[in-house]
Amino acid sequence: MATDEAHSLASELLAARSGRRRYLLRVVGQSMVGARIEDGDLLVIEEDEAPPEGAVIVALLRGGEEVTVKRIYREDGKLRLRPENGDHEELVLPAEDVRVQGRVVYVIHPPRKKAGGGAA
């Protein structure tokens, strides 16, 4: 692949047509595996403080001490943050305790290592 082709792909992923800023975030954990978001993946996040119902979002919790990726649902002044993994519990928090940073617009899966440690 030529260098300019790689740059075009990066530009496409990070250029928001809406004028909103985009950035990358690396996933740590398995709470969203049902949405095909796994530990080590890179997420392209588009800033959006009011994403649509059911969107996969990135939010700051506990005064910014914790970052989470979940599906968002709004209910009577509270936000329900739902994981896509039955081993994880959903979070129901007062809306003022959650700072939605943006929504996931792309998921980039790195190549996985094969079992046995041999070269691919």
N, C-alpha and C positions, 0 to 999 in steps of 0.2 A: 504494500500500500504506500502510495506517495505521501510525503509529509503534508502537502496541501490538502489532501483528502482527509487525513486525520484531523487537521485543524478545522475543516468544514464541519465534521461530525461534532467536535467539541463546541463549535460556535452554535450549531443547531440545537444542541442539548441545553446550552446555557443562555441562549437568547430568548427572552420572553416576548412574545408578540403583544402582550398586554401592557408592556412597559414596567412590569414588576421585576424586581431583582430575583435572580436564581442563584443557588449555591449548592454545594455538594455536602452530604452528610454520610458518614460510614455507620452502618448498623452494628450494634452490639446487642446480642440476645436473640431469642427465638419467639418472641410474642406475636409475630406477624407471619409465621410460616404458611398459614392458610391463604395468605394473600401473595404468596411467592416472594416474600421479603425475608431473607435469611441473614444470619450472622455473617458479617464481612461484606455484604452488598453495599454498593454506593447508591444513595438516593439523590436524585435531582429534586430540590425543593424550590417551589415558587412561593415567594412571600404572598400571604393571603390571610388576613386576620379574620375573615368571615367566609370560610370555605363552605361548599354545599353539604347538606346533610348526608352522612355516610361516606364522606371523603376520607382518605387516609391522610392524616395530618402529623405534623411535628409540633409538640407543645412543651412549654416550660412549666414545671410544677415546683411546689415548695419554694417559692420566691426565686426561681431560676436555678436551684440546686440540682434539679433532675430534668433530663430531657426524655421524652417518650414519643414513640410512633404508634398511633392507634387510629381506629375509625371513630369519627365524631358524630354524636347525636345530641340534640338539645332537648331538655325537658324541664319546664317550670323553673327557670333560673339556674339550672344545673347543667353540667356537661357530662355525658356518659361517654367514656373513652373505652372502646371495645377492642380487645386483642383478637387476633385471628389464630388462636392456639388454645385449645381446651384446657391446657395445663396452667393457663394464666387467667387471673380474675380481672373483670372489667373494673374501671375506676369510675365512681360517680362523685363529682366534686362541684362545689359552688362555682359558677362561671367566673367569678372574680379571682378564684385561686388558680386559674389556668390561663396562660398566655399562649394563644395559638400563634405560631411563627409562620406556618405556611402549609401547603399541601404537596404531597408527592406527585410529581408529574412523569418521572421515569425511574425505573429500577435497573441498575447495572449489576449483573452477576459476574464476579470475577471467575476465571477458569478454576475449576475445582481440581485439587490434587487427587490422583488415582491412589487407591489402596495399594500398599506394597512399596511405595516410595520410588518406583522406577520412573524414568522419563517417559513422557507421552509421545 
